[in-house]
Amino acid sequence: MNTVINNDSQWIQDEAEKIRSSLLNELHRIEHEVNEKFVSFKNDFNLRQPKTTERPEKKPPNRQINASRTFIPRNSILTDLFEISHIRSIRNMFAAMLLILVIQVTVNDLVEYGR
């Protein structure tokens, strides 16, 4: 009986090793194919790229600041948005929710911890 179990376990180990080696071979084959595709895509991409010659960076010419510029004070984007009633309503709801949250946490601390 013991020899039958040993033979069965040996057979299982042999089959597992065969499956393992066939899986490794398949993985190596797939890896090789993927690498070949990647190299071909890379070569194709490099061929499509325009060839540029490296030039030293040119500094912009020195320009004098034009003294005739006038700066106009403007409202910020938020100031302009808060003039719209819908946006103002959303801001007010957010402020109300924040106030409710602060009150809830304060009451909770007073009830549970007495502080």
Biopython code that builds the backbone (N, CA, C, O; Angstrom):
import numpy as np
from Bio.PDB.StructureBuilder import StructureBuilder

atoms = [
    (1, "MET", "N", (0.821, -1.187, 0.000)),
    (1, "MET", "CA", (0.000, 0.000, 0.000)),
    (1, "MET", "C", (0.870, 1.258, 0.000)),
    (1, "MET", "O", (0.580, 2.239, -0.685)),
    (2, "ASN", "N", (1.942, 1.197, 0.789)),
    (2, "ASN", "CA", (2.855, 2.317, 0.895)),
    (2, "ASN", "C", (3.532, 2.613, -0.440)),
    (2, "ASN", "O", (3.737, 3.774, -0.792)),
    (3, "THR", "N", (3.874, 1.571, -1.176)),
    (3, "THR", "CA", (4.531, 1.768, -2.472)),
    (3, "THR", "C", (3.572, 2.375, -3.485)),
    (3, "THR", "O", (3.988, 3.138, -4.356)),
    (4, "VAL", "N", (2.265, 2.034, -3.375)),
    (4, "VAL", "CA", (1.277, 2.604, -4.278)),
    (4, "VAL", "C", (1.166, 4.115, -4.030)),
    (4, "VAL", "O", (1.090, 4.904, -4.972)),
    (5, "ILE", "N", (1.157, 4.501, -2.748)),
    (5, "ILE", "CA", (1.080, 5.920, -2.407)),
    (5, "ILE", "C", (2.327, 6.645, -2.885)),
    (5, "ILE", "O", (2.233, 7.744, -3.431)),
    (6, "ASN", "N", (3.495, 6.042, -2.687)),
    (6, "ASN", "CA", (4.742, 6.646, -3.150)),
    (6, "ASN", "C", (4.759, 6.789, -4.663)),
    (6, "ASN", "O", (5.196, 7.813, -5.188)),
    (7, "ASN", "N", (4.274, 5.742, -5.380)),
    (7, "ASN", "CA", (4.217, 5.804, -6.845)),
    (7, "ASN", "C", (3.270, 6.904, -7.300)),
    (7, "ASN", "O", (3.571, 7.645, -8.235)),
    (8, "ASP", "N", (2.094, 7.008, -6.618)),
    (8, "ASP", "CA", (1.128, 8.044, -6.975)),
    (8, "ASP", "C", (1.697, 9.440, -6.707)),
    (8, "ASP", "O", (1.549, 10.344, -7.529)),
    (9, "SER", "N", (2.339, 9.604, -5.568)),
    (9, "SER", "CA", (2.893, 10.925, -5.253)),
    (9, "SER", "C", (4.031, 11.267, -6.209)),
    (9, "SER", "O", (4.185, 12.427, -6.591)),
    (10, "GLN", "N", (4.821, 10.286, -6.597)),
    (10, "GLN", "CA", (5.893, 10.523, -7.564)),
    (10, "GLN", "C", (5.312, 10.902, -8.920)),
    (10, "GLN", "O", (5.807, 11.807, -9.592)),
    (11, "TRP", "N", (4.245, 10.190, -9.313)),
    (11, "TRP", "CA", (3.590, 10.495, -10.589)),
    (11, "TRP", "C", (3.025, 11.926, -10.564)),
    (11, "TRP", "O", (3.153, 12.663, -11.541)),
    (12, "ILE", "N", (2.400, 12.312, -9.441)),
    (12, "ILE", "CA", (1.845, 13.661, -9.310)),
    (12, "ILE", "C", (2.952, 14.701, -9.391)),
    (12, "ILE", "O", (2.800, 15.726, -10.055)),
    (13, "GLN", "N", (4.064, 14.438, -8.716)),
    (13, "GLN", "CA", (5.186, 15.371, -8.770)),
    (13, "GLN", "C", (5.741, 15.492, -10.185)),
    (13, "GLN", "O", (6.076, 16.588, -10.635)),
    (14, "ASP", "N", (5.836, 14.362, -10.886)),
    (14, "ASP", "CA", (6.330, 14.390, -12.265)),
    (14, "ASP", "C", (5.391, 15.191, -13.168)),
    (14, "ASP", "O", (5.835, 15.999, -13.984)),
    (15, "GLU", "N", (4.091, 14.954, -13.010)),
    (15, "GLU", "CA", (3.115, 15.685, -13.820)),
    (15, "GLU", "C", (3.155, 17.178, -13.505)),
    (15, "GLU", "O", (3.076, 18.008, -14.410)),
    (16, "ALA", "N", (3.278, 17.521, -12.218)),
    (16, "ALA", "CA", (3.353, 18.923, -11.826)),
    (16, "ALA", "C", (4.598, 19.574, -12.419)),
    (16, "ALA", "O", (4.546, 20.723, -12.858)),
    (17, "GLU", "N", (5.700, 18.860, -12.436)),
    (17, "GLU", "CA", (6.939, 19.394, -13.011)),
    (17, "GLU", "C", (6.791, 19.589, -14.520)),
    (17, "GLU", "O", (7.280, 20.578, -15.065)),
    (18, "LYS", "N", (6.118, 18.652, -15.202)),
    (18, "LYS", "CA", (5.882, 18.793, -16.647)),
    (18, "LYS", "C", (5.025, 20.034, -16.924)),
    (18, "LYS", "O", (5.317, 20.815, -17.829)),
    (19, "ILE", "N", (3.965, 20.200, -16.127)),
    (19, "ILE", "CA", (3.083, 21.354, -16.312)),
    (19, "ILE", "C", (3.851, 22.639, -16.039)),
    (19, "ILE", "O", (3.723, 23.613, -16.781)),
    (20, "ARG", "N", (4.647, 22.642, -14.977)),
    (20, "ARG", "CA", (5.432, 23.823, -14.623)),
    (20, "ARG", "C", (6.402, 24.190, -15.738)),
    (20, "ARG", "O", (6.518, 25.360, -16.103)),
    (21, "SER", "N", (7.105, 23.186, -16.285)),
    (21, "SER", "CA", (8.074, 23.475, -17.344)),
    (21, "SER", "C", (7.371, 23.941, -18.614)),
    (21, "SER", "O", (7.877, 24.828, -19.303)),
    (22, "SER", "N", (6.207, 23.357, -18.942)),
    (22, "SER", "CA", (5.501, 23.805, -20.143)),
    (22, "SER", "C", (4.977, 25.232, -19.959)),
    (22, "SER", "O", (4.993, 26.018, -20.906)),
    (23, "LEU", "N", (4.512, 25.574, -18.752)),
    (23, "LEU", "CA", (4.068, 26.932, -18.494)),
    (23, "LEU", "C", (5.223, 27.926, -18.590)),
    (23, "LEU", "O", (5.075, 29.007, -19.162)),
    (24, "LEU", "N", (6.378, 27.554, -18.026)),
    (24, "LEU", "CA", (7.542, 28.443, -18.113)),
    (24, "LEU", "C", (7.973, 28.647, -19.562)),
    (24, "LEU", "O", (8.326, 29.758, -19.956)),
    (25, "ASN", "N", (7.944, 27.572, -20.360)),
    (25, "ASN", "CA", (8.309, 27.700, -21.773)),
    (25, "ASN", "C", (7.336, 28.633, -22.498)),
    (25, "ASN", "O", (7.746, 29.462, -23.310)),
    (26, "GLU", "N", (6.050, 28.487, -22.196)),
    (26, "GLU", "CA", (5.045, 29.336, -22.829)),
    (26, "GLU", "C", (5.230, 30.797, -22.409)),
    (26, "GLU", "O", (5.119, 31.702, -23.236)),
    (27, "LEU", "N", (5.510, 31.023, -21.129)),
    (27, "LEU", "CA", (5.743, 32.385, -20.656)),
    (27, "LEU", "C", (6.965, 33.016, -21.317)),
    (27, "LEU", "O", (6.947, 34.196, -21.670)),
    (28, "HIS", "N", (8.030, 32.224, -21.482)),
    (28, "HIS", "CA", (9.229, 32.733, -22.153)),
    (28, "HIS", "C", (8.930, 33.066, -23.608)),
    (28, "HIS", "O", (9.425, 34.065, -24.131)),
    (29, "ARG", "N", (8.121, 32.234, -24.267)),
    (29, "ARG", "CA", (7.753, 32.487, -25.661)),
    (29, "ARG", "C", (6.947, 33.781, -25.762)),
    (29, "ARG", "O", (7.194, 34.597, -26.650)),
    (30, "ILE", "N", (5.976, 33.974, -24.850)),
    (30, "ILE", "CA", (5.147, 35.177, -24.866)),
    (30, "ILE", "C", (6.005, 36.405, -24.579)),
    (30, "ILE", "O", (5.846, 37.444, -25.220)),
    (31, "GLU", "N", (6.918, 36.284, -23.611)),
    (31, "GLU", "CA", (7.798, 37.397, -23.284)),
    (31, "GLU", "C", (8.648, 37.787, -24.490)),
    (31, "GLU", "O", (8.841, 38.971, -24.765)),
    (32, "HIS", "N", (9.150, 36.791, -25.202)),
    (32, "HIS", "CA", (9.965, 37.045, -26.379)),
    (32, "HIS", "C", (9.145, 37.766, -27.455)),
    (32, "HIS", "O", (9.625, 38.718, -28.069)),
    (33, "GLU", "N", (7.910, 37.311, -27.679)),
    (33, "GLU", "CA", (7.049, 37.954, -28.683)),
    (33, "GLU", "C", (6.732, 39.402, -28.290)),
    (33, "GLU", "O", (6.760, 40.298, -29.134)),
    (34, "VAL", "N", (6.432, 39.621, -27.017)),
    (34, "VAL", "CA", (6.131, 40.980, -26.562)),
    (34, "VAL", "C", (7.355, 41.876, -26.740)),
    (34, "VAL", "O", (7.225, 43.016, -27.187)),
    (35, "ASN", "N", (8.530, 41.378, -26.398)),
    (35, "ASN", "CA", (9.749, 42.167, -26.569)),
    (35, "ASN", "C", (9.988, 42.505, -28.037)),
    (35, "ASN", "O", (10.396, 43.621, -28.361)),
    (36, "GLU", "N", (9.735, 41.541, -28.928)),
    (36, "GLU", "CA", (9.901, 41.809, -30.355)),
    (36, "GLU", "C", (8.924, 42.884, -30.827)),
    (36, "GLU", "O", (9.297, 43.784, -31.579)),
    (37, "LYS", "N", (7.677, 42.784, -30.384)),
    (37, "LYS", "CA", (6.685, 43.795, -30.765)),
    (37, "LYS", "C", (7.087, 45.172, -30.235)),
    (37, "LYS", "O", (6.972, 46.175, -30.940)),
    (38, "PHE", "N", (7.557, 45.209, -28.993)),
    (38, "PHE", "CA", (7.963, 46.479, -28.401)),
    (38, "PHE", "C", (9.107, 47.097, -29.192)),
    (38, "PHE", "O", (9.093, 48.296, -29.471)),
    (39, "VAL", "N", (10.089, 46.295, -29.552)),
    (39, "VAL", "CA", (11.224, 46.807, -30.327)),
    (39, "VAL", "C", (10.747, 47.309, -31.681)),
    (39, "VAL", "O", (11.208, 48.349, -32.151)),
    (40, "SER", "N", (9.823, 46.581, -32.320)),
    (40, "SER", "CA", (9.339, 47.026, -33.629)),
    (40, "SER", "C", (8.539, 48.323, -33.504)),
    (40, "SER", "O", (8.664, 49.208, -34.349)),
    (41, "PHE", "N", (7.710, 48.443, -32.444)),
    (41, "PHE", "CA", (6.973, 49.691, -32.227)),
    (41, "PHE", "C", (7.928, 50.842, -31.949)),
    (41, "PHE", "O", (7.738, 51.953, -32.442)),
    (42, "LYS", "N", (8.959, 50.566, -31.152)),
    (42, "LYS", "CA", (9.922, 51.605, -30.815)),
    (42, "LYS", "C", (10.655, 52.070, -32.064)),
    (42, "LYS", "O", (10.850, 53.270, -32.260)),
    (43, "ASN", "N", (11.066, 51.124, -32.912)),
    (43, "ASN", "CA", (11.750, 51.496, -34.147)),
    (43, "ASN", "C", (10.828, 52.284, -35.065)),
    (43, "ASN", "O", (11.243, 53.264, -35.683)),
    (44, "ASP", "N", (9.559, 51.846, -35.152)),
    (44, "ASP", "CA", (8.589, 52.547, -35.983)),
    (44, "ASP", "C", (8.354, 53.962, -35.452)),
    (44, "ASP", "O", (8.268, 54.914, -36.226)),
    (45, "PHE", "N", (8.253, 54.092, -34.133)),
    (45, "PHE", "CA", (8.055, 55.402, -33.517)),
    (45, "PHE", "C", (9.251, 56.302, -33.787)),
    (45, "PHE", "O", (9.085, 57.480, -34.102)),
    (46, "ASN", "N", (10.461, 55.750, -33.666)),
    (46, "ASN", "CA", (11.661, 56.553, -33.909)),
    (46, "ASN", "C", (11.742, 57.008, -35.361)),
    (46, "ASN", "O", (12.225, 58.105, -35.640)),
    (47, "LEU", "N", (11.273, 56.175, -36.283)),
    (47, "LEU", "CA", (11.296, 56.561, -37.686)),
    (47, "LEU", "C", (10.304, 57.684, -37.973)),
    (47, "LEU", "O", (10.544, 58.522, -38.842)),
    (48, "ARG", "N", (9.193, 57.699, -37.244)),
    (48, "ARG", "CA", (8.168, 58.718, -37.483)),
    (48, "ARG", "C", (8.509, 60.054, -36.845)),
    (48, "ARG", "O", (7.962, 61.083, -37.241)),
    (49, "GLN", "N", (9.397, 60.055, -35.872)),
    (49, "GLN", "CA", (9.759, 61.303, -35.197)),
    (49, "GLN", "C", (10.573, 62.163, -36.150)),
    (49, "GLN", "O", (11.479, 61.662, -36.816)),
    (50, "PRO", "N", (10.258, 63.457, -36.222)),
    (50, "PRO", "CA", (11.080, 64.332, -37.061)),
    (50, "PRO", "C", (12.462, 64.476, -36.439)),
    (50, "PRO", "O", (12.617, 64.618, -35.226)),
    (51, "LYS", "N", (13.435, 64.435, -37.296)),
    (51, "LYS", "CA", (14.799, 64.555, -36.791)),
    (51, "LYS", "C", (15.122, 66.030, -36.614)),
    (51, "LYS", "O", (15.000, 66.835, -37.537)),
    (52, "THR", "N", (15.534, 66.351, -35.412)),
    (52, "THR", "CA", (15.876, 67.743, -35.122)),
    (52, "THR", "C", (17.344, 67.807, -34.769)),
    (52, "THR", "O", (17.900, 66.907, -34.140)),
    (53, "THR", "N", (17.939, 68.874, -35.184)),
    (53, "THR", "CA", (19.324, 69.086, -34.795)),
    (53, "THR", "C", (19.316, 69.960, -33.567)),
    (53, "THR", "O", (18.548, 70.918, -33.482)),
    (54, "GLU", "N", (20.145, 69.642, -32.639)),
    (54, "GLU", "CA", (20.180, 70.400, -31.401)),
    (54, "GLU", "C", (20.872, 71.732, -31.644)),
    (54, "GLU", "O", (21.985, 71.800, -32.165)),
    (55, "ARG", "N", (20.176, 72.777, -31.251)),
    (55, "ARG", "CA", (20.733, 74.117, -31.368)),
    (55, "ARG", "C", (20.848, 74.693, -29.976)),
    (55, "ARG", "O", (20.050, 74.376, -29.094)),
    (56, "PRO", "N", (21.820, 75.522, -29.784)),
    (56, "PRO", "CA", (21.900, 76.159, -28.470)),
    (56, "PRO", "C", (20.708, 77.080, -28.281)),
    (56, "PRO", "O", (20.205, 77.681, -29.230)),
    (57, "GLU", "N", (20.271, 77.176, -27.037)),
    (57, "GLU", "CA", (19.112, 78.021, -26.737)),
    (57, "GLU", "C", (19.440, 79.476, -27.033)),
    (57, "GLU", "O", (20.509, 79.982, -26.694)),
    (58, "LYS", "N", (18.485, 80.123, -27.674)),
    (58, "LYS", "CA", (18.651, 81.537, -27.963)),
    (58, "LYS", "C", (17.985, 82.323, -26.852)),
    (58, "LYS", "O", (16.864, 82.027, -26.439)),
    (59, "LYS", "N", (18.683, 83.308, -26.389)),
    (59, "LYS", "CA", (18.112, 84.178, -25.375)),
    (59, "LYS", "C", (17.274, 85.234, -26.073)),
    (59, "LYS", "O", (17.651, 85.729, -27.136)),
    (60, "PRO", "N", (16.135, 85.582, -25.479)),
    (60, "PRO", "CA", (15.338, 86.636, -26.113)),
    (60, "PRO", "C", (16.107, 87.949, -26.097)),
    (60, "PRO", "O", (16.889, 88.211, -25.183)),
    (61, "PRO", "N", (15.886, 88.752, -27.090)),
    (61, "PRO", "CA", (16.627, 90.029, -27.132)),
    (61, "PRO", "C", (16.218, 90.905, -25.960)),
    (61, "PRO", "O", (15.082, 90.854, -25.490)),
    (62, "ASN", "N", (17.160, 91.702, -25.502)),
    (62, "ASN", "CA", (16.870, 92.621, -24.402)),
    (62, "ASN", "C", (15.891, 93.678, -24.880)),
    (62, "ASN", "O", (16.152, 94.419, -25.827)),
    (63, "ARG", "N", (14.775, 93.724, -24.208)),
    (63, "ARG", "CA", (13.776, 94.718, -24.563)),
    (63, "ARG", "C", (13.585, 95.645, -23.379)),
    (63, "ARG", "O", (13.547, 95.218, -22.225)),
    (64, "GLN", "N", (13.471, 96.870, -23.683)),
    (64, "GLN", "CA", (13.224, 97.823, -22.611)),
    (64, "GLN", "C", (11.753, 97.767, -22.242)),
    (64, "GLN", "O", (10.893, 97.554, -23.097)),
    (65, "ILE", "N", (11.472, 97.959, -20.964)),
    (65, "ILE", "CA", (10.098, 97.930, -20.503)),
    (65, "ILE", "C", (9.398, 99.167, -21.025)),
    (65, "ILE", "O", (9.868, 100.296, -20.877)),
    (66, "ASN", "N", (8.265, 98.912, -21.634)),
    (66, "ASN", "CA", (7.505, 100.012, -22.197)),
    (66, "ASN", "C", (6.842, 100.776, -21.055)),
    (66, "ASN", "O", (5.999, 100.228, -20.344)),
    (67, "ALA", "N", (7.219, 102.028, -20.881)),
    (67, "ALA", "CA", (6.714, 102.832, -19.768)),
    (67, "ALA", "C", (5.277, 103.269, -19.992)),
    (67, "ALA", "O", (4.646, 103.788, -19.071)),
    (68, "SER", "N", (4.747, 103.076, -21.181)),
    (68, "SER", "CA", (3.401, 103.552, -21.454)),
    (68, "SER", "C", (2.328, 102.528, -21.071)),
    (68, "SER", "O", (1.143, 102.779, -21.295)),
    (69, "ARG", "N", (2.706, 101.400, -20.507)),
    (69, "ARG", "CA", (1.722, 100.398, -20.104)),
    (69, "ARG", "C", (0.917, 100.905, -18.926)),
    (69, "ARG", "O", (1.440, 101.530, -18.002)),
    (70, "THR", "N", (-0.356, 100.619, -18.989)),
    (70, "THR", "CA", (-1.213, 100.977, -17.866)),
    (70, "THR", "C", (-1.833, 99.705, -17.315)),
    (70, "THR", "O", (-2.268, 98.832, -18.065)),
    (71, "PHE", "N", (-1.867, 99.615, -16.010)),
    (71, "PHE", "CA", (-2.423, 98.451, -15.354)),
    (71, "PHE", "C", (-3.792, 98.819, -14.804)),
    (71, "PHE", "O", (-3.956, 99.802, -14.082)),
    (72, "ILE", "N", (-4.772, 97.991, -15.172)),
    (72, "ILE", "CA", (-6.150, 98.256, -14.769)),
    (72, "ILE", "C", (-6.506, 97.296, -13.630)),
    (72, "ILE", "O", (-6.388, 96.082, -13.795)),
    (73, "PRO", "N", (-6.936, 97.815, -12.486)),
    (73, "PRO", "CA", (-7.348, 96.913, -11.408)),
    (73, "PRO", "C", (-8.643, 96.202, -11.798)),
    (73, "PRO", "O", (-9.582, 96.814, -12.307)),
    (74, "ARG", "N", (-8.664, 94.894, -11.546)),
    (74, "ARG", "CA", (-9.834, 94.089, -11.884)),
    (74, "ARG", "C", (-10.245, 93.265, -10.685)),
    (74, "ARG", "O", (-9.456, 93.055, -9.763)),
    (75, "ASN", "N", (-11.485, 92.798, -10.699)),
    (75, "ASN", "CA", (-11.961, 91.887, -9.667)),
    (75, "ASN", "C", (-11.357, 90.509, -9.888)),
    (75, "ASN", "O", (-11.003, 90.139, -11.007)),
    (76, "SER", "N", (-11.247, 89.762, -8.805)),
    (76, "SER", "CA", (-10.792, 88.387, -8.954)),
    (76, "SER", "C", (-11.947, 87.554, -9.515)),
    (76, "SER", "O", (-13.093, 88.002, -9.547)),
    (77, "ILE", "N", (-11.634, 86.369, -9.945)),
    (77, "ILE", "CA", (-12.653, 85.491, -10.512)),
    (77, "ILE", "C", (-13.711, 85.163, -9.468)),
    (77, "ILE", "O", (-14.903, 85.144, -9.774)),
    (78, "LEU", "N", (-13.278, 84.902, -8.228)),
    (78, "LEU", "CA", (-14.238, 84.575, -7.180)),
    (78, "LEU", "C", (-15.174, 85.738, -6.890)),
    (78, "LEU", "O", (-16.363, 85.530, -6.649)),
    (79, "THR", "N", (-14.655, 86.956, -6.910)),
    (79, "THR", "CA", (-15.500, 88.124, -6.674)),
    (79, "THR", "C", (-16.590, 88.205, -7.736)),
    (79, "THR", "O", (-17.752, 88.469, -7.427)),
    (80, "ASP", "N", (-16.209, 87.979, -8.980)),
    (80, "ASP", "CA", (-17.198, 88.007, -10.055)),
    (80, "ASP", "C", (-18.191, 86.861, -9.928)),
    (80, "ASP", "O", (-19.380, 87.038, -10.193)),
    (81, "LEU", "N", (-17.709, 85.682, -9.522)),
    (81, "LEU", "CA", (-18.612, 84.537, -9.384)),
    (81, "LEU", "C", (-19.610, 84.732, -8.247)),
    (81, "LEU", "O", (-20.772, 84.341, -8.366)),
    (82, "PHE", "N", (-19.162, 85.335, -7.144)),
    (82, "PHE", "CA", (-20.052, 85.495, -6.002)),
    (82, "PHE", "C", (-21.141, 86.529, -6.252)),
    (82, "PHE", "O", (-22.057, 86.664, -5.440)),
    (83, "GLU", "N", (-21.060, 87.255, -7.348)),
    (83, "GLU", "CA", (-22.141, 88.165, -7.706)),
    (83, "GLU", "C", (-23.320, 87.414, -8.311)),
    (83, "GLU", "O", (-24.429, 87.944, -8.369)),
    (84, "ILE", "N", (-23.088, 86.185, -8.760)),
    (84, "ILE", "CA", (-24.161, 85.365, -9.320)),
    (84, "ILE", "C", (-24.905, 84.717, -8.155)),
    (84, "ILE", "O", (-24.291, 84.165, -7.242)),
    (85, "SER", "N", (-26.228, 84.793, -8.197)),
    (85, "SER", "CA", (-27.019, 84.331, -7.042)),
    (85, "SER", "C", (-26.872, 82.830, -6.802)),
    (85, "SER", "O", (-26.882, 82.401, -5.648)),
    (86, "HIS", "N", (-26.737, 82.027, -7.838)),
    (86, "HIS", "CA", (-26.606, 80.574, -7.658)),
    (86, "HIS", "C", (-25.310, 80.238, -6.905)),
    (86, "HIS", "O", (-25.314, 79.424, -5.981)),
    (87, "ILE", "N", (-24.237, 80.854, -7.300)),
    (87, "ILE", "CA", (-22.949, 80.591, -6.647)),
    (87, "ILE", "C", (-22.991, 81.096, -5.204)),
    (87, "ILE", "O", (-22.462, 80.447, -4.302)),
    (88, "ARG", "N", (-23.617, 82.247, -4.990)),
    (88, "ARG", "CA", (-23.736, 82.786, -3.647)),
    (88, "ARG", "C", (-24.556, 81.846, -2.768)),
    (88, "ARG", "O", (-24.254, 81.676, -1.587)),
    (89, "SER", "N", (-25.596, 81.233, -3.345)),
    (89, "SER", "CA", (-26.413, 80.266, -2.596)),
    (89, "SER", "C", (-25.592, 79.048, -2.195)),
    (89, "SER", "O", (-25.705, 78.559, -1.071)),
    (90, "ILE", "N", (-24.768, 78.561, -3.114)),
    (90, "ILE", "CA", (-23.918, 77.400, -2.809)),
    (90, "ILE", "C", (-22.936, 77.761, -1.700)),
    (90, "ILE", "O", (-22.699, 76.955, -0.800)),
    (91, "ARG", "N", (-22.368, 78.951, -1.753)),
    (91, "ARG", "CA", (-21.443, 79.397, -0.711)),
    (91, "ARG", "C", (-22.148, 79.466, 0.641)),
    (91, "ARG", "O", (-21.596, 79.046, 1.658)),
    (92, "ASN", "N", (-23.372, 80.000, 0.649)),
    (92, "ASN", "CA", (-24.121, 80.107, 1.900)),
    (92, "ASN", "C", (-24.485, 78.734, 2.463)),
    (92, "ASN", "O", (-24.444, 78.528, 3.676)),
    (93, "MET", "N", (-24.845, 77.786, 1.574)),
    (93, "MET", "CA", (-25.142, 76.425, 2.042)),
    (93, "MET", "C", (-23.900, 75.776, 2.645)),
    (93, "MET", "O", (-23.982, 75.107, 3.675)),
    (94, "PHE", "N", (-22.762, 75.972, 2.008)),
    (94, "PHE", "CA", (-21.520, 75.413, 2.532)),
    (94, "PHE", "C", (-21.205, 76.000, 3.905)),
    (94, "PHE", "O", (-20.801, 75.276, 4.814)),
    (95, "ALA", "N", (-21.387, 77.300, 4.054)),
    (95, "ALA", "CA", (-21.123, 77.943, 5.339)),
    (95, "ALA", "C", (-22.085, 77.429, 6.406)),
    (95, "ALA", "O", (-21.680, 77.205, 7.547)),
    (96, "ALA", "N", (-23.360, 77.240, 6.044)),
    (96, "ALA", "CA", (-24.348, 76.725, 6.998)),
    (96, "ALA", "C", (-23.999, 75.298, 7.418)),
    (96, "ALA", "O", (-24.104, 74.960, 8.597)),
    (97, "MET", "N", (-23.588, 74.467, 6.477)),
    (97, "MET", "CA", (-23.206, 73.086, 6.800)),
    (97, "MET", "C", (-21.991, 73.070, 7.721)),
    (97, "MET", "O", (-21.924, 72.265, 8.650)),
    (98, "LEU", "N", (-21.042, 73.946, 7.467)),
    (98, "LEU", "CA", (-19.863, 74.023, 8.317)),
    (98, "LEU", "C", (-20.239, 74.455, 9.727)),
    (98, "LEU", "O", (-19.721, 73.911, 10.702)),
    (99, "LEU", "N", (-21.130, 75.423, 9.840)),
    (99, "LEU", "CA", (-21.587, 75.886, 11.148)),
    (99, "LEU", "C", (-22.337, 74.779, 11.891)),
    (99, "LEU", "O", (-22.138, 74.593, 13.092)),
    (100, "ILE", "N", (-23.193, 74.048, 11.187)),
    (100, "ILE", "CA", (-23.922, 72.928, 11.801)),
    (100, "ILE", "C", (-22.952, 71.862, 12.284)),
    (100, "ILE", "O", (-23.140, 71.310, 13.368)),
    (101, "LEU", "N", (-21.922, 71.560, 11.506)),
    (101, "LEU", "CA", (-20.929, 70.563, 11.896)),
    (101, "LEU", "C", (-20.190, 70.995, 13.159)),
    (101, "LEU", "O", (-19.969, 70.176, 14.051)),
    (102, "VAL", "N", (-19.807, 72.261, 13.249)),
    (102, "VAL", "CA", (-19.111, 72.760, 14.435)),
    (102, "VAL", "C", (-20.016, 72.661, 15.659)),
    (102, "VAL", "O", (-19.574, 72.248, 16.731)),
    (103, "ILE", "N", (-21.288, 73.042, 15.499)),
    (103, "ILE", "CA", (-22.226, 72.964, 16.624)),
    (103, "ILE", "C", (-22.432, 71.518, 17.054)),
    (103, "ILE", "O", (-22.491, 71.230, 18.250)),
    (104, "GLN", "N", (-22.543, 70.602, 16.085)),
    (104, "GLN", "CA", (-22.749, 69.187, 16.409)),
    (104, "GLN", "C", (-21.557, 68.621, 17.172)),
    (104, "GLN", "O", (-21.743, 67.912, 18.161)),
    (105, "VAL", "N", (-20.351, 68.917, 16.737)),
    (105, "VAL", "CA", (-19.157, 68.410, 17.416)),
    (105, "VAL", "C", (-19.063, 68.997, 18.821)),
    (105, "VAL", "O", (-18.697, 68.296, 19.764)),
    (106, "THR", "N", (-19.391, 70.283, 18.965)),
    (106, "THR", "CA", (-19.340, 70.929, 20.284)),
    (106, "THR", "C", (-20.346, 70.300, 21.237)),
    (106, "THR", "O", (-19.998, 69.988, 22.376)),
    (107, "VAL", "N", (-21.579, 70.110, 20.798)),
    (107, "VAL", "CA", (-22.611, 69.501, 21.645)),
    (107, "VAL", "C", (-22.234, 68.070, 21.981)),
    (107, "VAL", "O", (-22.414, 67.630, 23.117)),
    (108, "ASN", "N", (-21.716, 67.343, 21.009)),
    (108, "ASN", "CA", (-21.305, 65.956, 21.245)),
    (108, "ASN", "C", (-20.209, 65.896, 22.312)),
    (108, "ASN", "O", (-20.270, 65.053, 23.207)),
    (109, "ASP", "N", (-19.220, 66.768, 22.230)),
    (109, "ASP", "CA", (-18.169, 66.797, 23.240)),
    (109, "ASP", "C", (-18.714, 67.164, 24.607)),
    (109, "ASP", "O", (-18.284, 66.597, 25.612)),
    (110, "LEU", "N", (-19.653, 68.101, 24.667)),
    (110, "LEU", "CA", (-20.238, 68.490, 25.951)),
    (110, "LEU", "C", (-21.029, 67.345, 26.574)),
    (110, "LEU", "O", (-20.953, 67.123, 27.782)),
    (111, "VAL", "N", (-21.781, 66.623, 25.761)),
    (111, "VAL", "CA", (-22.607, 65.550, 26.297)),
    (111, "VAL", "C", (-21.754, 64.351, 26.696)),
    (111, "VAL", "O", (-21.953, 63.796, 27.776)),
    (112, "GLU", "N", (-20.829, 63.945, 25.868)),
    (112, "GLU", "CA", (-20.067, 62.723, 26.135)),
    (112, "GLU", "C", (-18.935, 62.940, 27.138)),
    (112, "GLU", "O", (-18.738, 62.119, 28.033)),
    (113, "TYR", "N", (-18.202, 64.017, 26.998)),
    (113, "TYR", "CA", (-17.001, 64.211, 27.820)),
    (113, "TYR", "C", (-17.155, 65.308, 28.850)),
    (113, "TYR", "O", (-16.308, 65.434, 29.734)),
    (114, "GLY", "N", (-18.186, 66.092, 28.771)),
    (114, "GLY", "CA", (-18.407, 67.157, 29.747)),
    (114, "GLY", "C", (-17.455, 68.311, 29.602)),
    (114, "GLY", "O", (-17.242, 69.053, 30.561)),
    (115, "ARG", "N", (-16.881, 68.487, 28.452)),
    (115, "ARG", "CA", (-15.976, 69.616, 28.241)),
    (115, "ARG", "C", (-16.285, 70.313, 26.949)),
    (115, "ARG", "O", (-15.623, 71.292, 26.602)),
]
sb = StructureBuilder()
sb.init_structure("model")
sb.init_model(0)
sb.init_chain("A")
sb.init_seg("    ")
for serial, (resi, resn, name, xyz) in enumerate(atoms, 1):
    if name == "N":
        sb.init_residue(resn, " ", resi, " ")
    sb.init_atom(name, np.array(xyz, "f"), 0.0, 1.0, " ", f" {name:<3s}", serial, name[0])
structure = sb.get_structure()
